[in-house]
Every structure is written in C-alpha cells, then in structure tokens.
Amino acid sequence: MKQSQMNSLFKKYPVPMAIIVLLAIVAFVVVPQIQDALTPATATPLPNAASVTPGSATLMPGAVTLAPATGSLPAWLTVYFTDPNPPDNLGHGIDQYVQPVLDAAAQTIDVTSFDLNLPNLVNALANASKRGVKVRVVYDGTNGSLDVNNAASGNKPFDAIQTLKNANVGLVNGGRSSGLMHDKMIIVDSKILFMGSWNLSYNDSYRNNNNLLKITDPRLIANYQAKFNELFVDKHFGTHATVKIPNPSLVIDGVQVENYMAPEDNVMAKLVQSVQGAKKSVHYMIFTYTHADLSAAMIASSKAGVDVEGVIEDRGASEGALPALFCAKLPVKTDGNKYTMHHKVIIIDGQTVITGSFNFTKSADTENDDNVLVIHSAAVAALYEQEFQKIYGAGNVPAAANVKCTK
C-alpha cells in the first residue's frame, strides 16, 4: 500500500478503526499469495481417481495418476488398481470405469465372471440387452457369488441371474463338480477388453485388492473372444477345452506380450520358467499359493542371489506354499487387508508383469478355466511394483510359532 493511501485511510477513520481496516487489507492481499507459494502443484484434490486415458494407470483414493519412471505406457493399455480403504465406499469403486463402456456398447457385450453380483453393472448389462445389444454371460452357478443384500442394492435382495434372465441376456452356467469357471473378462463391441483379477462383484470392487486391465489391441481381443466362444457356444470347460488362441505370442507397439489360457496351455510351467530366468528380483502378490514347483523355483532363485519376496492372502496361507518359503528364510508376508488380497501377480526383474485370473495352484493349472497375460514392459512393471510395495508394506510377517518347518 502506498504512503498516500495510508494517509487517506487514517484521515477517513479513527486510528483504531484504520488499523483494523489495514490489517484486513493485508490479510486479503498477502495471505493468498503466501498460500499459493506453499501449495504444491500436485495438491489439487482428486476425485475417486484421476481421469484416465489409454496408456495410463490409475490408483484409487489417496493416490495419483502414475507416470512410469521408465518409458511410457503402451497406448493400447490402461491399468487400474482398487484401494479398498476405506471399504464399502460406494460410488468410488473400480466399476465406475467399466460401467460407461457397458452403457456405450452398440452391438455386443460378452462377459465371463466367477462372482457376479454388483447391481449397477448387472443392471447395465440388462439395460444394454433391452436396448438391442447382444449380451452374453458365462458364470459359475455352483461356486460363484451371484446375489447381494446390502447398501449397493438398497439393502434389498438382488438376484443377478434372475435380473439378467428378465432382460433376455444369453446365459451359460459354467459351474461343475470339478474345476471352476474362473475367467474374468468383458469384451465390448470387439473393440475393448477388460481382464485381470477383478470380478463383477461387490467384494471385488469395494473390499478386495485387485487389478484390472483395459485393452484395445484387436489381436489380444481376438484371443479372449476365441476363449469366450468356446465357453459360451461350445460349452467346453476345464479339461474339455480344445481351442488354441490365435495370438499366443505377439509384439504390440514394440511391447512383447504372451497370452495363455488354462488348463490347455500348461500355464504353471511357464510361470516356473519365468521365475527361473529372473536375474535380479521376483515380487509376487497372490490370493492362493499352493503349487510346490513354483515355490521350489522361487527358493532356488533366492539361493542364487535373486531378491524374492511376496505377499499371500492371509486366508489359509499356512496350508500352502508359505511354510516352504518362510522356512527357507525368504521374505514372505500375509496380507493386511481384513477382507481379501485377490491379486494374482508376479513381477520379474522390474521388467515383466504376469497377471490375470490364474492362482498359483494345481487346480488352476489343470482344471480351472483361467487366463494369464505376460507383459514385457518396464513401464507397466513400475506400476505393478508400486502396488506391490503398498501391499507388502501393509502385510504381516508370519509368526514363527504358527509356521511348521520340517527339517
């Protein structure tokens, strides 16, 4: 404020009042400038997640849109991670990125989902069918969760299958006495594919740790379409599967990708081979881990100097591979989510990501319908590594008293 302005102020007001007015002016003009100087450029509050574009990755509340430290993400790929903390945060789940795609479908929607009960997405499928879109769904009616009665359904019973039947959606029940229809995929208009560990379910959206990939490459979409057609049209499940996907190994915009289907592609042997080929690190996040060949490969890699560490879902972990890994003195934790850590992920050397619906079990390898993507990209691996560090950091070290080590 200039001297002439201050003189005018003191003439107009008594001294005490002039001082008050002067302080108000200083607060109005100076304080916002100080605040602007102290506020980081990235401090703008995000909604549930930042807006995403192809070739990006999104974490949920409390995180930021990720910029890979190495290279850039492929334009054909978008990656999402759930963050179920707090849980049951309705309206802020991973499904908010899927529903607009379903709502915009013009011709076809093909879905396989082990659990299938999230009302807004089930209703989106039903509405698409009612407006003339050809909607086909494969589910596991024997083992999957197909209804809810909670806040997501207005605290009223919601039957997903009956809702779809009422809308004339094509349905195939893949449930059977042996093996699971465990695939998770959505194909929209033969142009967009969603796959990963995420089911169209309440728990997987609002309580469980999951990853979801949105893919626009037509060759990968053709692979998943071939598998879907075998399940829906041919009704070949598990050990009866015969279809070979058209593009099991391909290069997309310079990124090498491998795509495998269980049980026909001997997926576990490929995971073991990947672990055996690791030079620096093997980091994993897994819901169910019982396969002895994979744990043996990890132990051998650790003894060879590779950094091998991971997180296993706490539920039933002590009965699977955890004792062998723990007793071999590998860093292994049980997850800290009071619900479910549902990832099925291995990160090799910070360069390769293995992900999909495939748990590290004999049944997944020999009986279940499952799928796996192997993406050789440091940029993609960096995103999964950040998720791994979050899950691992929140994990729990098993108590030695609770782990039986055999000599």
C-alpha positions in Angstrom: 0.0 0.0 0.0 1.4 3.4 -0.9 2.0 6.2 1.7 -0.6 8.4 0.2 -3.2 5.6 0.5 -2.3 5.1 4.2 -2.6 8.8 4.9 -6.0 8.9 3.3 -7.0 5.8 5.4 -6.1 7.4 8.7 -7.9 10.7 7.8 -11.1 8.8 6.9 -11.2 6.5 10.0 -10.2 7.0 13.7 -6.8 5.4 14.5 -8.1 2.1 15.9 -10.6 1.6 13.1 -7.9 2.4 10.5 -5.6 -0.2 11.9 -8.3 -2.9 11.7 -9.1 -2.0 8.1 -5.4 -2.0 7.3 -5.0 -5.5 8.7 -8.0 -6.7 6.8 -6.5 -5.5 3.5 -3.1 -7.1 4.3 -4.9 -10.4 5.0 -6.9 -10.3 1.8 -3.9 -9.4 -0.5 -0.9 -11.1 1.1 -2.1 -14.3 2.7 -3.5 -15.9 -0.5 -0.1 -15.2 -2.2 1.7 -17.0 0.7 -0.7 -19.9 0.5 -0.2 -20.2 -3.3 3.6 -20.3 -2.7 3.2 -23.1 -0.2 0.7 -25.3 -2.1 2.4 -28.0 -4.3 1.3 -28.0 -7.9 0.1 -31.6 -7.5 -2.1 -30.8 -4.4 -5.3 -30.3 -6.3 -7.7 -32.8 -4.7 -8.5 -35.7 -6.9 -11.9 -37.3 -7.3 -12.0 -41.0 -6.7 -9.3 -41.3 -9.3 -7.8 -39.0 -11.8 -9.2 -39.1 -15.3 -7.6 -41.8 -17.4 -6.6 -42.1 -21.0 -5.3 -45.1 -22.9 -1.8 -45.8 -21.9 -2.3 -44.8 -18.3 -2.7 -46.3 -14.9 -5.0 -45.2 -12.0 -4.9 -45.9 -8.3 -7.9 -45.3 -6.2 -8.5 -42.8 -3.3 -5.4 -41.2 -1.8 -3.2 -41.8 -4.8 -2.3 -40.1 -8.0 -2.2 -40.8 -11.7 1.1 -42.6 -12.2 3.9 -41.6 -14.5 6.2 -44.5 -15.1 9.8 -43.9 -14.2 10.9 -45.9 -17.3 9.4 -45.2 -20.7 5.8 -44.7 -21.3 2.8 -47.0 -21.1 1.5 -48.6 -24.3 -1.3 -46.7 -25.9 -3.4 -49.9 -26.0 -3.3 -50.5 -22.3 -4.9 -48.8 -19.2 -4.3 -50.3 -15.8 -6.5 -49.9 -12.7 -5.9 -50.9 -9.1 -8.5 -51.0 -6.4 -7.8 -49.5 -3.0 -10.4 -50.8 -0.5 -9.5 -48.5 2.3 -12.0 -47.4 3.5 -14.1 -50.5 2.4 -17.6 -50.2 1.2 -17.0 -46.8 -0.2 -20.0 -46.9 -2.6 -19.6 -44.9 -5.8 -15.9 -44.9 -5.6 -15.0 -48.4 -6.9 -13.2 -49.7 -10.0 -16.6 -50.3 -11.6 -17.0 -46.6 -12.3 -14.5 -47.1 -15.2 -16.4 -50.1 -16.6 -20.0 -49.0 -16.5 -19.6 -46.2 -19.0 -18.2 -48.7 -21.5 -21.1 -51.0 -21.0 -23.6 -48.1 -21.3 -22.0 -47.1 -24.6 -22.0 -50.6 -26.1 -23.6 -50.6 -29.6 -23.6 -54.2 -30.7 -22.2 -56.8 -28.3 -21.1 -57.4 -24.8 -19.5 -60.8 -23.8 -18.8 -61.4 -20.1 -17.3 -64.2 -18.0 -17.2 -63.7 -14.3 -16.8 -66.1 -11.4 -18.6 -63.9 -8.9 -21.3 -61.8 -10.5 -23.5 -59.7 -8.2 -22.7 -55.9 -8.4 -26.1 -54.4 -9.0 -25.1 -51.4 -11.1 -23.1 -53.5 -13.5 -25.6 -56.3 -13.7 -28.3 -53.7 -14.4 -26.1 -52.1 -17.0 -25.9 -55.5 -18.8 -29.6 -55.9 -18.5 -30.3 -52.4 -19.9 -27.9 -53.0 -22.8 -29.8 -56.1 -23.7 -33.1 -54.2 -23.5 -31.9 -51.6 -26.0 -30.9 -54.2 -28.5 -27.3 -55.0 -27.7 -26.4 -58.7 -27.9 -25.3 -59.6 -24.3 -23.9 -63.0 -23.4 -22.7 -64.0 -20.0 -20.9 -67.1 -18.6 -20.9 -67.5 -14.9 -20.2 -70.2 -12.2 -23.5 -71.0 -10.7 -22.1 -73.7 -8.5 -19.3 -71.8 -6.8 -19.7 -68.1 -7.5 -21.5 -65.5 -5.5 -24.5 -64.3 -7.6 -26.6 -62.2 -5.2 -26.2 -59.4 -2.6 -28.4 -57.8 0.0 -26.5 -54.7 1.1 -26.3 -51.0 0.6 -25.3 -51.5 -3.1 -28.8 -53.0 -3.7 -30.7 -50.6 -1.4 -30.5 -53.2 1.3 -32.9 -55.4 -0.7 -32.3 -58.9 -2.1 -30.7 -58.7 -5.5 -30.5 -61.8 -7.7 -28.1 -61.2 -10.6 -29.1 -64.2 -12.7 -32.8 -63.5 -12.5 -32.2 -59.9 -13.4 -30.3 -60.9 -16.5 -32.9 -63.6 -17.4 -35.6 -60.9 -17.2 -33.7 -58.9 -19.7 -33.3 -61.9 -22.1 -29.5 -61.9 -21.7 -27.9 -65.1 -23.0 -26.6 -67.1 -20.1 -24.4 -70.2 -19.7 -23.7 -71.7 -16.3 -20.1 -73.0 -16.2 -20.3 -74.4 -12.7 -19.3 -78.0 -12.3 -18.2 -80.5 -9.7 -14.5 -80.3 -10.6 -12.7 -77.2 -11.6 -14.0 -73.6 -11.7 -15.1 -71.2 -14.5 -12.7 -68.7 -13.1 -12.1 -66.4 -16.1 -12.8 -62.7 -15.7 -13.3 -60.9 -18.9 -15.5 -58.3 -20.6 -15.4 -57.8 -24.4 -17.4 -54.8 -25.8 -18.1 -54.4 -29.5 -15.0 -56.4 -30.3 -13.1 -53.2 -29.5 -12.5 -53.1 -25.8 -11.4 -55.9 -23.4 -11.3 -55.8 -19.7 -9.4 -58.6 -17.9 -7.4 -59.2 -14.7 -8.2 -60.5 -11.2 -11.4 -58.4 -10.8 -14.9 -60.0 -10.9 -18.1 -58.0 -11.4 -18.8 -58.3 -7.8 -19.4 -56.1 -4.7 -16.5 -57.5 -2.8 -14.0 -57.3 -5.7 -15.0 -53.7 -6.3 -15.2 -52.3 -2.7 -13.4 -54.6 -0.4 -10.7 -56.7 -2.2 -7.3 -55.7 -3.7 -7.5 -56.3 -7.4 -6.0 -55.2 -10.7 -7.9 -54.6 -14.0 -6.5 -54.1 -17.5 -8.4 -52.3 -20.2 -7.0 -53.4 -23.6 -7.8 -52.1 -27.1 -5.4 -54.2 -29.2 -7.5 -56.3 -31.7 -5.3 -59.3 -31.6 -5.5 -59.7 -27.8 -9.2 -59.1 -28.0 -9.4 -61.9 -30.6 -7.7 -64.3 -28.2 -10.2 -63.6 -25.5 -13.1 -63.8 -27.9 -11.9 -67.3 -29.0 -11.9 -68.4 -25.4 -15.3 -66.8 -24.7 -16.8 -68.5 -27.7 -15.5 -71.9 -26.6 -17.1 -71.4 -23.2 -20.4 -69.9 -24.3 -21.0 -71.6 -27.7 -19.2 -74.9 -27.5 -19.6 -75.2 -23.7 -16.2 -76.7 -23.4 -14.9 -76.1 -19.8 -11.8 -77.0 -18.0 -10.2 -80.2 -19.2 -12.5 -80.3 -22.2 -11.1 -77.1 -23.6 -9.5 -77.5 -27.0 -9.4 -74.1 -28.7 -6.0 -72.6 -29.3 -6.0 -68.9 -29.1 -4.8 -67.3 -32.4 -2.1 -65.0 -31.0 -0.3 -66.5 -28.0 2.8 -64.5 -28.5 2.9 -61.1 -30.2 4.5 -57.7 -30.2 2.2 -54.7 -29.8 3.8 -51.3 -30.5 7.2 -52.6 -29.5 6.0 -54.4 -26.4 6.3 -58.2 -26.2 3.2 -59.9 -24.9 2.4 -63.5 -24.1 -1.2 -64.8 -23.6 -2.1 -68.1 -22.1 -5.3 -70.0 -21.2 -5.6 -72.6 -18.5 -5.7 -75.5 -18.4 -4.8 -76.1 -22.1 -1.6 -74.1 -22.2 0.3 -75.6 -19.2 0.5 -72.2 -17.6 2.3 -73.2 -14.4 5.3 -74.4 -16.4 5.6 -71.0 -18.0 5.5 -69.2 -14.6 8.2 -71.5 -13.2 10.3 -70.8 -16.3 9.9 -67.1 -15.8 11.0 -67.3 -12.2 13.9 -69.4 -13.1 15.0 -66.8 -15.6 15.0 -63.9 -13.1 18.3 -62.1 -12.7 17.5 -59.5 -10.1 14.1 -59.8 -8.4 10.8 -61.7 -8.2 8.0 -59.9 -6.4 4.6 -61.6 -6.1 1.1 -60.9 -4.8 -1.2 -63.9 -4.7 -4.6 -64.9 -3.4 -4.0 -68.7 -3.3 -0.5 -70.2 -3.5 -0.1 -74.0 -3.1 2.0 -75.1 -6.1 5.2 -76.8 -4.9 7.0 -76.4 -8.3 6.7 -72.6 -8.2 7.7 -72.3 -4.6 10.7 -74.5 -5.3 11.7 -72.3 -8.2 11.4 -69.2 -6.0 13.6 -70.8 -3.3 16.2 -71.8 -5.9 16.2 -68.3 -7.3 16.7 -66.8 -3.9 19.6 -69.0 -3.2 21.1 -67.8 -6.5 21.0 -64.2 -5.2 17.7 -63.1 -6.7 15.6 -60.9 -4.4 12.4 -63.0 -3.9 9.7 -61.6 -1.7 5.9 -61.6 -1.8 2.5 -61.4 -0.1 0.0 -64.2 0.2 -3.7 -63.8 1.1 -3.9 -64.5 4.8 -6.9 -66.8 4.5 -5.5 -70.4 4.5 -1.9 -69.2 3.7 -0.4 -71.5 6.4 -1.6 -74.5 4.4 0.0 -73.7 1.1 3.4 -72.5 -0.1 4.0 -70.1 2.8 5.7 -72.6 5.2 8.2 -73.7 2.5 9.0 -70.1 1.6 9.2 -68.9 5.2 11.3 -71.8 6.4 13.7 -71.2 3.5 14.1 -67.7 5.1 12.5 -65.9 2.1 10.8 -62.6 2.9 7.1 -63.5 2.7 4.1 -61.8 4.4 0.4 -62.4 4.7 -1.7 -59.5 3.6 -3.1 -56.8 5.8 -6.5 -56.4 4.2 -9.2 -57.6 6.6 -11.1 -58.8 3.6 -9.2 -60.3 0.6 -6.0 -59.6 -1.2 -7.1 -61.0 -4.6 -4.2 -60.2 -6.9 -2.5 -63.0 -9.0 0.7 -61.2 -10.0 4.4 -61.8 -10.4 6.9 -59.0 -11.3 10.2 -60.2 -12.8 13.3 -58.0 -12.6 11.2 -54.8 -12.7 10.7 -55.5 -16.4 7.9 -58.1 -16.8 4.4 -58.4 -15.3 2.5 -61.7 -15.1 -1.2 -61.1 -14.3 -4.7 -62.4 -14.9 -7.1 -64.7 -13.1 -4.7 -67.6 -12.5 -3.9 -68.6 -8.9 -0.7 -70.5 -8.1 -2.4 -73.8 -7.6 -2.5 -77.3 -9.2 -6.3 -76.9 -9.9 -5.8 -73.6 -11.7 -3.2 -75.3 -13.9 -5.0 -78.5 -14.6 -8.8 -78.0 -14.1 -9.9 -74.4 -14.0 -10.8 -72.0 -16.8 -8.2 -69.2 -16.3 -6.2 -66.7 -18.3 -2.8 -65.0 -18.0 -1.0 -62.1 -19.7 2.8 -61.7 -19.6 3.7 -58.1 -20.5 7.4 -57.3 -21.0 7.4 -53.6 -20.3 9.4 -51.7 -17.6 6.7 -49.0 -17.6 4.0 -51.5 -16.8 6.2 -53.3 -14.3 6.8 -50.0 -12.5 3.1 -49.6 -11.9 2.7 -53.1 -10.5 5.8 -52.6 -8.4 4.2 -49.6 -6.8 1.1 -51.6 -6.0 3.3 -54.4 -4.7 5.2 -52.1 -2.3 1.9 -50.8 -1.0 0.5 -54.3 -0.4 3.8 -55.6 1.0 4.2 -52.6 3.3 0.8 -53.3 4.8 1.4 -57.0 5.2 2.2 -59.0 8.3 5.3 -61.2 9.0 4.1 -64.7 9.9 4.7 -65.6 13.5 7.3 -68.4 13.6 5.2 -70.3 16.2 2.4 -70.6 13.6 4.6 -72.0 10.8 5.6 -75.6 10.9 9.1 -76.1 9.4 10.3 -79.6 8.7 14.0 -80.4 8.9 
